Amino acid sequence: MVPETNTNDFLFLADEAEPTEPLDFSRGEWHVLIVDDDDEIHTVTKLALSDVVVEGKQLHFHHAYSGKEAIEFLSTNENIALVLLDVVMETDDAGLKVVEQIRQDLGLEDTRIILRTGQPGYAPEESVIKEYDINDYKTKTELTRSKLVTTIIASIRSYQQIRTINQNRIGLQKIINAGANLLEQHSLHEFSEGVVTQISSLIGLHAEGVLCAQIEDDGSNADAIYVLGAAGHYAPFIKCRLERIENKRITQLINECLSLKTHIFDARDTALYLGTGQHCAAVYLETNRPIEDFDRQLIEVFLSNISIGYENVTLFQQLRHAAYIDPLTKTPNRNEFTTLLADTRRLGAKDSVAVLIDINHFSDVNDGLGQDVGNELLIAVTQRLVQQLGNDAQIGRIGADVFGLIGSEKVLTPEVLNTLFMEPFQASEHSLQVDATYGFCRLADSSELGLSILKHVYIALNKAKKNISHNFEYYCPEMEEETADRLAMLRTLRHDFAQDKLQLWYQPQICLKSRQVIGMEALLRWPQQGGGFVSPAVFIPLAEYSGLIVEIGAWVLQQACMQVQELKRQGFHGLRIAVNVSMPQFRSPHFVESVIDCVNQFQIKPELLELEITESVVMDDPKIVISALKELKSFGIKVAIDDFGIGFSSLSYLQQLPLDRIKIDRAFVNDIEKPNGSAIAETIINLGKRLGLSTIAEGVETTAQERVIIGMGCDEVQGFLYAKPMAKAELLQFIQQQKK
């Protein structure tokens, strides 16, 4: 007791002794703000309420000594349950202005307010209660400790009820939003967060919990459990595997809940089962006390009502997972990677680079060891990329054997990637050494559209595949221009071929003994609109790459056979025509049949048609080429190997080929007059003789070259010294003059 003469004695008037109970602070504290310009009021209020416990929580006091100071504090501290507010401070109505600012400016509708005044006549109690959103308005003289405690308990309970209602509303709103946006990327996480918030509010807890779901296999031996939604200090673990929380108690309880498919209520924590069987989740709650029977019933009713909603959200999430996640590697697929490219380009293009990794000769693994081993290899590559670059780059699988990376240019370099492929990959029982080709594109140099960026990286990758000096290329705009030019040229080539604008010219071949024309090589020409011709070195590779060479090759064979037929009508018998054949033609399933049919259609002797192949064609797929040539040779068609000596052929394949003639490349003829320049040409001629083959030197342009060639014993020649390539009309005139 203190003397009654003190004006604030009413705060200390003794009530009847009340039984004391042990305090339980485990559920937190109620934060109370005392606003008064009298320091003594702060002291006596705190002293009077120091042992008050409301709903198991003690009061925690904060202090402000003016209306301005109170507003500054509340603007940065929202979780204030109660404000004990003096009306008269720096001004007569300072407290009332604070009330207006709390409600209108700060928007703190949950916080409860008790007005206290030492000057009751300033503002009538009735008008203040009507006009302001407050819980109570009392004079300091009428507030005994008992009345103050009663008022505070009622206000805090009101605060708790309002907070519960608002939490219910927020939780339900999250669930509704998730249901309304099922196909959005975060719908399952939004739904899960809503469940955590809603359950916490139902039983009067702060939203502290983890919602986990047992989803499909993530590539490990056991099903993985991921944190889908969380609140409080567990929020940073959303989308992470449960083990990342590093709390054995939580992991054990959630696994037990999912395994038993039932709720587990313990003295200090709870695991709630959510689901209908196939799609299930466990909600972990930190309660630090047993949950009452009534709350259990409330939770069970709530969970049974939302289980169907959870299953629906999970099904839609799985559909989205199938649409955007590669099922083998569990990484983003092409669709998702394209979105990631656009997002990174928009938000952080500086110093960022996109990379495509193409595993070289992956089809050989599938064909030789089986698709299962191929899949194991892809998983092994994914795991190494994740282990080495997972913290610095986003990883996706873009194609069958193509991976994508997005990250800093300082990290994603050719040297780093080549290092990753230095060690063999373990695929099943096989240890496979593979290498790769890389295409790079700096995002700052590319478009803002994900598909455009991906196209640019592919352009760089395709360029790298053609580069024999290194296995990577960085995209530059000139590459796209070059690609666009090639596509435009290809379109024009298709058009001109369809319009029968291509021409077949012929270069005569001369027998060195008789000096007579004994045959000719058919050479394809593509005239341009403004005059001149497109170089065969430009458009032939383009036609081969596009597959158009198969159709063009068939047309060339027909034209050549027609020319042999025409020469026969003109009285020139026994003149052969050599036609170049490419690898795509050999791969065509009806190539051999089409050549034989063409010979039969124009009724020419098979030996008057000669097929020229290069060493590179033979080495591309020797089995296919040798098999086709043997069949054609048995029909009577002649075979010559072109550009012999400049490729990488094996002499063993040379013995297997059904050849009639070897052509000495012009590169060896050009050097034939230099010291030691004739060695290779002479070796080829001698080899031809040993194998019983005729030899023909191409590109002969001077009489000096001719003398050396004759001295070596070469059989035939062709070149500008004798005749340039010419149209068929000129060819007839040339042969007629040669016969005279």
C-alpha positions in Angstrom: 0.0 0.0 0.0 1.1 3.6 -0.6 -0.5 6.7 1.0 -3.9 7.7 -0.3 -2.8 11.3 -0.7 -1.0 10.5 -3.9 -3.1 11.5 -6.9 -2.3 8.2 -8.6 -3.0 6.1 -5.5 -6.0 4.5 -7.2 -3.6 2.5 -9.3 -2.3 0.9 -6.2 -5.5 0.3 -4.2 -5.3 -3.2 -2.8 -7.8 -5.8 -4.0 -8.4 -9.0 -2.2 -5.6 -11.4 -2.6 -5.8 -13.5 -5.6 -4.2 -17.0 -5.9 -1.1 -16.9 -7.9 -0.4 -19.4 -10.7 3.0 -20.2 -12.3 3.6 -18.1 -15.3 3.8 -19.7 -18.7 5.7 -17.5 -21.1 6.2 -20.2 -23.8 3.5 -18.8 -26.0 5.1 -15.4 -26.3 4.2 -11.9 -25.0 1.5 -9.3 -25.4 3.1 -6.0 -26.4 1.7 -2.9 -24.7 2.5 0.7 -25.5 2.2 3.3 -22.7 1.8 6.8 -24.1 2.0 9.5 -21.5 4.0 12.7 -20.9 4.2 11.9 -17.2 7.2 9.6 -16.5 5.6 8.6 -13.1 2.5 7.2 -14.9 4.8 4.9 -16.9 6.4 3.6 -13.8 3.3 3.0 -11.7 1.4 1.5 -14.7 4.2 -1.0 -15.4 4.5 -1.8 -11.7 0.8 -2.4 -11.3 0.6 -4.7 -14.4 4.0 -6.5 -14.0 2.5 -9.8 -12.9 -0.6 -9.8 -15.2 -0.8 -12.8 -17.5 -3.4 -13.0 -20.3 -4.1 -16.3 -22.1 -0.7 -17.6 -20.8 1.3 -14.6 -22.0 2.9 -11.9 -19.9 2.8 -8.2 -20.9 5.8 -6.5 -22.4 5.8 -2.7 -22.1 7.0 -0.1 -24.6 7.1 3.6 -23.8 6.3 6.9 -25.6 6.2 10.3 -24.0 4.3 12.3 -26.7 1.9 11.8 -29.5 4.5 12.2 -32.1 6.8 9.7 -30.5 4.0 7.2 -30.2 3.2 7.5 -34.0 6.9 7.1 -34.9 7.1 3.9 -32.8 3.9 2.4 -34.1 4.9 3.1 -37.7 7.7 0.6 -37.3 6.1 -1.8 -34.8 2.8 -3.2 -36.0 2.3 -6.1 -33.5 1.2 -3.9 -30.6 -1.8 -5.5 -28.9 -2.8 -2.5 -26.7 -2.1 1.2 -26.4 -2.6 2.9 -23.0 -3.0 6.5 -24.3 -3.1 9.8 -22.4 -5.5 12.3 -24.0 -3.7 15.5 -22.8 0.0 15.7 -23.6 1.7 18.3 -25.8 -1.8 19.6 -26.7 -5.2 19.2 -25.0 -6.3 16.7 -27.8 -3.0 15.1 -28.6 -4.3 11.6 -27.6 -7.3 12.0 -29.8 -5.2 12.9 -32.8 -3.0 9.9 -32.1 -6.1 7.7 -32.3 -7.0 9.2 -35.7 -3.5 8.6 -37.0 -3.4 5.0 -35.7 -6.6 4.1 -37.5 -6.5 6.3 -40.6 -2.8 6.9 -41.4 -1.2 3.8 -40.1 -4.2 1.5 -40.8 -3.7 -0.4 -37.5 -7.2 -1.7 -37.1 -6.4 -4.7 -34.8 -4.5 -2.7 -32.1 -6.8 -1.9 -29.1 -6.7 1.5 -27.5 -7.6 2.6 -24.0 -7.8 6.3 -23.5 -6.8 7.7 -20.1 -7.1 11.3 -18.9 -6.4 13.3 -15.8 -8.7 16.0 -17.0 -12.1 14.4 -17.4 -13.9 17.6 -18.3 -12.0 18.2 -21.5 -13.8 15.7 -23.7 -17.1 14.2 -22.8 -16.8 10.4 -22.5 -19.9 9.7 -24.5 -18.9 11.7 -27.5 -15.3 10.3 -27.5 -16.6 6.7 -27.4 -19.0 7.4 -30.3 -16.5 9.2 -32.5 -13.3 7.2 -32.0 -12.5 3.5 -32.5 -11.3 2.9 -28.9 -11.9 0.2 -26.3 -12.3 2.3 -23.3 -12.1 5.9 -22.0 -11.3 6.3 -18.3 -10.1 8.9 -16.0 -6.9 8.0 -14.1 -8.7 8.5 -10.8 -11.3 5.9 -11.4 -8.9 3.2 -12.6 -8.0 1.0 -9.6 -5.6 -1.8 -10.4 -8.4 -4.3 -10.6 -10.4 -2.2 -13.0 -7.3 -1.5 -15.1 -6.4 -5.2 -15.2 -10.0 -6.1 -16.2 -10.0 -3.5 -18.9 -6.7 -4.7 -20.2 -7.7 -8.3 -20.2 -10.9 -7.5 -22.1 -9.0 -5.4 -24.6 -6.3 -8.0 -25.3 -8.9 -10.7 -25.7 -10.7 -8.4 -28.2 -7.3 -7.9 -30.0 -6.8 -11.7 -30.1 -10.3 -12.3 -31.5 -9.8 -9.6 -34.2 -6.4 -11.0 -35.1 -7.8 -14.5 -35.3 -10.6 -13.3 -37.6 -8.1 -11.5 -39.8 -5.8 -14.5 -39.9 -8.7 -16.7 -40.9 -9.6 -14.2 -43.7 -6.0 -14.1 -44.9 -5.6 -17.8 -44.8 -8.8 -18.4 -46.6 -7.9 -15.7 -49.1 -4.6 -17.5 -49.9 -6.4 -20.8 -50.4 -9.0 -19.2 -52.6 -6.4 -17.4 -54.6 -4.5 -20.7 -55.0 -7.6 -22.4 -56.2 -8.4 -19.6 -58.6 -4.9 -19.7 -60.1 -4.2 -23.4 -60.2 -2.0 -23.2 -63.2 0.3 -20.5 -61.8 3.8 -21.5 -60.8 3.4 -20.9 -57.1 -0.2 -22.1 -56.7 0.7 -25.1 -54.5 3.0 -23.0 -52.3 0.3 -20.3 -51.9 -2.2 -23.0 -51.0 0.2 -24.5 -48.5 1.0 -21.2 -46.8 -2.7 -20.5 -46.5 -3.2 -23.9 -44.8 -0.4 -23.1 -42.3 -1.8 -19.6 -41.5 -5.4 -20.9 -41.2 -4.6 -23.7 -38.9 -2.5 -21.5 -36.7 -5.3 -18.9 -36.4 -7.9 -21.6 -35.6 -6.1 -22.6 -32.5 -4.7 -19.2 -31.5 -1.0 -19.7 -32.4 1.4 -17.5 -34.2 1.9 -18.9 -37.7 4.9 -21.1 -37.1 4.9 -24.3 -39.1 6.0 -26.3 -42.1 3.8 -27.8 -44.7 5.6 -30.6 -46.6 4.3 -32.9 -49.4 5.6 -36.2 -50.5 6.0 -35.7 -54.3 7.3 -38.0 -57.0 10.8 -39.4 -57.2 13.4 -36.7 -57.7 16.1 -39.0 -59.1 17.3 -40.4 -55.8 16.5 -43.9 -54.4 13.8 -42.6 -52.0 10.9 -40.3 -52.5 11.8 -36.8 -51.6 9.9 -34.6 -49.1 9.9 -30.9 -49.9 8.8 -27.9 -47.9 5.9 -26.4 -49.8 4.6 -23.7 -47.5 6.0 -22.3 -44.3 5.7 -19.4 -41.9 7.8 -17.7 -39.3 11.5 -18.7 -39.1 10.8 -21.6 -41.4 9.8 -19.5 -44.4 13.3 -19.4 -46.0 13.1 -23.2 -46.5 10.1 -23.1 -48.9 10.8 -25.3 -51.9 13.8 -26.9 -50.2 14.1 -30.5 -49.2 13.0 -31.2 -45.7 16.5 -32.2 -44.6 17.7 -28.6 -45.1 15.9 -27.6 -41.9 18.4 -29.7 -39.9 15.8 -30.4 -37.2 15.6 -34.2 -36.5 12.4 -33.8 -34.5 10.5 -32.1 -37.4 11.9 -34.6 -39.9 11.0 -37.6 -37.7 7.4 -36.3 -36.9 6.6 -35.5 -40.6 7.9 -38.8 -41.9 5.9 -40.6 -39.2 2.8 -38.6 -40.0 3.1 -39.4 -43.8 3.9 -43.0 -43.1 1.0 -43.6 -40.7 -1.3 -41.3 -42.6 -2.8 -39.9 -39.4 -2.5 -36.9 -37.1 0.1 -36.9 -34.4 -0.7 -34.8 -31.3 2.2 -34.4 -28.9 2.8 -32.4 -25.7 4.9 -29.7 -27.4 4.3 -30.1 -31.2 1.8 -31.5 -33.7 1.9 -33.1 -37.1 -1.4 -33.0 -39.0 -2.1 -35.3 -42.0 -3.6 -33.7 -45.1 -4.7 -35.6 -48.2 -6.8 -38.4 -49.6 -4.3 -41.1 -50.1 -2.2 -40.6 -53.3 -1.5 -36.9 -52.7 -0.6 -36.2 -49.1 1.1 -33.6 -46.9 2.1 -33.2 -43.3 1.6 -29.9 -41.4 4.0 -29.4 -38.6 3.1 -26.9 -35.9 5.1 -25.7 -32.9 2.5 -25.5 -30.2 4.7 -25.9 -27.0 1.6 -27.2 -25.3 -1.0 -29.9 -25.9 -3.8 -29.0 -28.3 -7.2 -29.0 -26.5 -9.9 -31.5 -27.6 -12.1 -28.8 -29.0 -9.2 -27.4 -31.1 -8.5 -30.9 -32.4 -12.0 -31.3 -33.6 -11.9 -27.9 -35.2 -8.7 -28.8 -37.0 -9.9 -32.2 -38.2 -13.1 -30.7 -39.6 -11.0 -28.0 -41.4 -8.5 -30.5 -42.8 -11.2 -32.8 -44.1 -12.9 -29.9 -45.9 -9.7 -28.8 -47.7 -8.2 -32.2 -48.5 -10.0 -32.3 -51.9 -8.8 -28.8 -52.6 -5.3 -29.8 -51.8 -5.5 -32.8 -54.1 -6.8 -30.7 -56.9 -4.0 -28.2 -56.5 -1.5 -31.0 -56.4 -2.9 -32.5 -59.6 -2.6 -29.2 -61.4 0.9 -28.7 -60.0 1.8 -32.1 -61.5 0.4 -31.1 -64.8 2.5 -28.0 -64.7 5.5 -30.1 -63.6 5.1 -32.3 -66.6 4.8 -29.3 -68.9 7.9 -27.5 -67.6 10.2 -30.0 -65.9 12.2 -32.7 -67.7 11.1 -36.0 -66.2 14.5 -37.7 -66.5 16.8 -35.1 -65.0 14.2 -33.2 -62.9 15.6 -29.9 -64.3 13.7 -27.2 -66.3 12.9 -28.4 -69.9 13.0 -26.3 -73.0 9.8 -24.4 -72.2 10.8 -23.4 -68.7 14.4 -22.7 -69.7 13.1 -20.3 -72.4 11.1 -18.4 -69.6 14.2 -18.3 -67.4 16.2 -16.8 -70.2 13.6 -14.0 -70.7 13.4 -13.4 -66.9 17.2 -13.2 -66.5 17.6 -11.0 -69.6 15.0 -8.6 -68.1 16.2 -8.6 -64.5 19.9 -9.2 -64.7 21.4 -9.3 -68.2 24.7 -7.6 -67.2 27.5 -10.1 -67.1 25.1 -13.0 -67.7 25.6 -15.6 -70.3 23.5 -18.5 -71.7 25.2 -21.7 -72.7 24.1 -24.8 -74.6 26.1 -28.0 -74.0 25.8 -30.6 -76.8 27.3 -34.0 -75.9 29.3 -35.3 -78.8 28.4 -38.7 -80.3 25.7 -39.3 -77.7 23.8 -41.4 -80.3 26.7 -43.9 -80.3 26.1 -44.5 -76.6 22.4 -45.2 -77.2 23.1 -47.4 -80.2 26.0 -49.3 -78.8 25.1 -49.7 -75.1 21.3 -49.1 -75.1 19.0 -46.3 -74.1 19.1 -47.2 -70.4 22.8 -46.5 -70.3 22.2 -43.3 -72.4 19.7 -42.2 -69.8 22.1 -43.0 -66.9 24.8 -40.9 -68.7 22.4 -37.9 -69.0 21.6 -38.2 -65.3 25.3 -38.4 -64.4 26.0 -35.3 -66.5 23.2 -33.5 -64.8 24.4 -34.4 -61.3 27.9 -33.2 -62.1 26.6 -29.9 -63.5 24.5 -29.4 -60.4 27.3 -30.3 -58.0 29.8 -28.0 -59.7 27.6 -25.2 -60.9 24.3 -25.5 -59.1 25.0 -22.6 -56.8 26.1 -20.3 -59.6 23.9 -21.3 -62.6 20.4 -22.3 -63.6 20.5 -25.7 -65.3 18.0 -27.2 -67.8 17.8 -30.0 -70.3 16.9 -28.5 -73.7 17.1 -31.5 -76.0 17.9 -35.2 -76.1 21.6 -34.6 -75.5 21.6 -30.8 -75.0 21.8 -29.0 -71.7 21.4 -25.3 -71.0 23.0 -23.1 -68.4 22.3 -19.5 -67.3 24.8 -17.7 -65.1 27.7 -15.3 -64.7 30.1 -15.0 -67.6 32.9 -15.1 -65.1 31.8 -18.6 -64.0 30.5 -20.2 -67.2 33.6 -20.2 -69.4 34.8 -22.8 -72.0 37.7 -23.7 -69.7 35.4 -24.4 -66.7 33.0 -26.5 -68.9 35.9 -28.5 -70.5 37.2 -29.2 -67.0 33.8 -30.7 -66.1 34.1 -33.2 -68.9 37.7 -34.3 -68.2 36.7 -37.1 -65.9 34.6 -40.1 -67.1 31.0 -40.3 -66.2 29.6 -43.4 -64.5 26.6 -44.8 -66.3 25.4 -48.1 -64.9 28.5 -50.4 -64.9 30.2 -48.3 -67.6 32.7 -45.6 -67.2 32.2 -43.3 -70.2 34.6 -40.6 -71.4 32.6 -38.1 -73.4 33.3 -34.6 -74.6 31.0 -31.7 -75.6 30.5 -28.7 -77.8 29.4 -25.4 -76.4 27.5 -22.4 -77.7 27.6 -19.1 -75.7 25.5 -16.0 -75.9 25.9 -12.9 -73.7 22.4 -11.9 -72.7 23.3 -8.2 -73.0 24.0 -8.9 -76.7 20.7 -10.7 -77.4 17.0 -10.1 -77.6 14.6 -9.8 -74.6 12.6 -12.7 -75.9 13.5 -16.1 -74.5 13.0 -17.9 -77.8 15.2 -15.4 -79.6 18.0 -15.8 -77.0 17.7 -19.6 -77.4 18.0 -19.3 -81.2 21.1 -17.2 -80.8 22.8 -19.7 -78.5 21.9 -22.5 -81.0 23.4 -20.4 -83.8 26.7 -20.3 -81.8 26.5 -24.0 -81.0 26.0 -24.9 -84.7 28.9 -22.7 -85.6 31.1 -24.4 -82.9 30.2 -27.9 -84.4 31.8 -26.8 -87.7 34.9 -25.4 -86.0 37.8 -27.9 -86.1 40.1 -25.7 -84.0 38.1 -25.5 -80.8 34.8 -26.7 -79.4 33.0 -23.5 -78.6 31.7 -20.3 -80.1 30.2 -17.0 -78.8 27.2 -15.6 -80.6 27.6 -12.4 -82.5 25.1 -10.7 -84.8 27.1 -11.5 -87.9 26.4 -15.2 -87.2 22.7 -14.6 -87.5 23.1 -12.5 -90.6 25.2 -15.4 -92.1 22.5 -17.9 -91.1 19.8 -15.7 -92.6 21.7 -15.3 -95.8 22.2 -19.1 -96.0 18.5 -19.7 -95.4 17.6 -17.1 -98.0 20.0 -18.7 -100.5 18.5 -22.1 -99.7 15.0 -20.8 -100.4 16.2 -19.3 -103.7 18.0 -22.6 -104.6 14.8 -24.6 -104.0 12.8 -22.1 -106.1 15.3 -22.1 -109.0 15.6 -25.9 -108.9 11.8 -26.2 -109.0 11.8 -23.8 -111.9 14.4 -25.9 -113.8 17.0 -23.1 -113.7 19.9 -25.2 -112.7 22.3 -26.2 -115.5 24.7 -29.1 -116.1 28.0 -28.2 -117.7 30.7 -30.6 -118.8 34.5 -30.6 -118.7 36.1 -33.0 -121.3 38.5 -35.6 -120.2 41.4 -36.4 -122.5 43.3 -39.7 -123.1 47.1 -38.8 -123.0 47.9 -41.5 -125.6 45.3 -40.8 -128.3 44.8 -37.1 -127.4 41.0 -37.7 -127.9 38.1 -37.0 -125.7 37.2 -40.2 -123.9 34.7 -38.8 -121.4 33.6 -35.8 -119.4 32.8 -34.7 -115.9 29.3 -33.3 -115.2 29.5 -30.1 -113.2 26.5 -28.4 -111.7 26.0 -24.7 -112.3 23.6 -22.3 -110.7 23.1 -19.1 -112.8 22.3 -15.8 -111.1 19.7 -13.3 -112.4 22.2 -10.5 -113.0 24.7 -12.8 -114.8 27.4 -15.1 -113.5 27.1 -18.2 -111.4 27.0 -19.1 -107.7 30.1 -21.0 -106.7 29.5 -24.8 -106.3 31.7 -24.5 -103.2 28.9 -22.3 -101.6 25.6 -24.0 -102.7 26.6 -27.7 -102.8 27.3 -27.9 -99.1 24.1 -26.0 -98.5 22.1 -28.5 -100.6 23.8 -31.4 -98.8 23.0 -29.9 -95.4 19.4 -29.3 -96.3 18.9 -32.7 -98.0 18.0 -31.0 -101.3 21.0 -32.6 -102.8 19.1 -35.9 -103.1 16.6 -34.4 -105.5 19.3 -32.4 -107.3 21.5 -35.5 -107.5 18.6 -37.5 -109.1 18.1 -34.7 -111.6 21.9 -34.6 -112.4 21.9 -38.4 -113.1 18.9 -38.0 -115.5 20.6 -35.1 -117.3 23.8 -37.1 -117.6 22.1 -40.2 -119.0 20.2 -38.0 -121.4 23.5 -36.4 -122.6 25.1 -39.9 -123.1 22.0 -40.7 -125.2 22.3 -37.5 -127.2 26.0 -38.0 -127.8 25.1 -41.5 -129.2 22.5 -40.0 -131.5 25.2 -37.5 -132.7 27.4 -40.4 -133.6 29.8 -40.2 -130.6 29.9 -43.6 -129.1 31.7 -44.8 -126.0 32.0 -41.4 -124.3 31.4 -41.8 -120.6 30.1 -39.1 -118.2 31.3 -38.9 -114.6 28.8 -37.7 -112.0 29.7 -36.6 -108.4 27.7 -38.4 -105.6 27.4 -37.1 -102.0 26.8 -38.9 -98.7 23.1 -37.9 -98.4 22.5 -39.7 -101.7 24.0 -42.9 -100.4 21.9 -42.6 -97.3 18.7 -42.3 -99.4 17.0 -45.8 -99.2 16.4 -46.1 -102.9 19.6 -44.6 -104.2 21.0 -47.8 -105.9 17.6 -48.6 -107.4 17.2 -45.1 -108.7 20.6 -45.1 -110.5 19.9 -48.5 -112.1 16.4 -47.3 -113.2 17.8 -44.2 -114.7 20.3 -46.2 -116.8 17.6 -48.5 -118.0 15.1 -45.7 -118.7 17.5 -44.0 -121.1 18.8 -47.3 -122.5 22.5 -46.4 -122.2 25.4 -48.8 -121.5 26.1 -48.9 -117.7 29.8 -48.5 -118.2 29.2 -45.1 -119.8 28.1 -43.7 -116.4 30.8 -43.2 -113.8 30.1 -42.3 -110.2 32.7 -40.1 -108.5 33.0 -40.2 -104.8 35.4 -38.4 -102.4 37.4 -39.9 -99.6 35.3 -38.0 -97.0 32.2 -39.7 -98.3 33.8 -43.1 -97.9 35.0 -42.4 -94.4 31.6 -40.9 -93.3 30.0 -44.4 -93.4 32.2 -46.9 -95.2 29.7 -49.9 -94.9 26.9 -48.1 -96.6 29.1 -46.7 -99.4 31.0 -49.9 -100.1 27.8 -52.0 -100.1 26.0 -49.5 -102.5 29.0 -49.3 -104.9 29.5 -53.0 -105.1 25.9 -53.4 -106.1 26.2 -50.7 -108.8 29.5 -52.1 -109.9 27.9 -55.5 -110.5 25.4 -53.8 -112.7 28.3 -52.4 -114.8 28.5 -48.8 -113.6 32.0 -47.4 -113.3 33.4 -45.9 -110.0 36.1 -43.3 -109.5 37.5 -41.9 -106.3 37.9 -38.1 -106.5 40.4 -35.9 -104.6 42.4 -38.9 -103.7 45.2 -38.2 -101.2 43.8 -35.1 -99.5 41.4 -36.9 -97.1 42.0 -39.3 -94.2 41.1 -42.5 -95.9 42.5 -45.9 -94.9 44.2 -48.0 -97.6 42.3 -51.0 -96.3 39.0 -49.3 -97.4 40.7 -48.5 -100.7 41.2 -52.2 -101.3 37.5 -52.9 -100.5 36.1 -50.3 -102.8 35.1 -51.5 -106.3 37.1 -48.8 -108.1 37.8 -48.3 -111.8 39.7 -45.0 -111.7 41.7 -42.8 -109.3 41.6 -39.0 -109.8 44.7 -37.0 -108.7 43.6 -33.9 -107.0 44.6 -30.5 -108.5 46.5 -29.6 -105.3 49.1 -32.2 -106.2 49.2 -31.2 -109.8 49.8 -27.5 -108.9 52.9 -28.5 -107.0 54.2 -31.0 -109.5 56.9 -28.8 -110.9 58.4 -27.9 -107.4 61.2 -29.8 -105.8 59.8 -33.0 -104.4 56.4 -31.7 -105.5 55.8 -34.7 -107.7 56.3 -37.4 -105.1 52.7 -37.7 -104.0 51.2 -37.6 -107.6 53.8 -40.2 -108.7 52.9 -42.4 -105.7 49.2 -42.2 -106.5 49.8 -43.2 -110.1 52.0 -46.1 -109.1 49.4 -47.2 -106.5 46.8 -47.1 -109.3 48.9 -49.3 -111.5 49.5 -51.8 -108.7 45.8 -52.0 -108.1 44.9 -52.2 -111.8 43.2 -48.9 -111.8 43.2 -46.1 -114.4 44.5 -42.7 -113.3 43.3 -39.2 -114.3 44.9 -35.9 -113.2 42.6 -32.9 -112.9 43.5 -29.3 -112.9 46.3 -29.5 -115.6 46.8 -26.0 -116.8 50.3 -25.9 -118.3 52.3 -27.9 -120.8 55.1 -28.3 -118.2 52.6 -30.0 -115.9 51.5 -32.2 -118.7 55.1 -33.3 -119.5 55.6 -34.4 -115.8 52.2 -36.2 -115.7 53.0 -38.1 -118.9 56.5 -39.0 -117.6 54.8 -40.6 -114.6 52.6 -42.8 -116.7 49.3 -41.1 -116.0 46.5 -42.3 -118.3 44.1 -39.4 -118.6 43.9 -35.6 -117.8 41.4 -32.8 -117.6 42.0 -29.1 -117.0 42.0 -25.7 -118.6 45.0 -26.7 -120.8 42.5 -28.8 -122.8 39.0 -27.4 -122.2 37.1 -25.4 -119.6 33.7 -26.6 -118.4 31.1 -25.8 -121.0 27.3 -26.1 -121.7 26.1 -29.1 -123.7 25.8 -27.2 -127.0 29.5 -26.1 -126.8 30.4 -29.6 -125.8 29.1 -31.1 -129.0 31.0 -28.5 -131.0 34.2 -29.2 -129.1 33.9 -33.0 -129.6 33.2 -32.5 -133.3 36.3 -30.4 -133.7 38.4 -33.0 -131.8 37.2 -35.7 -134.3 38.3 -33.8 -137.3 
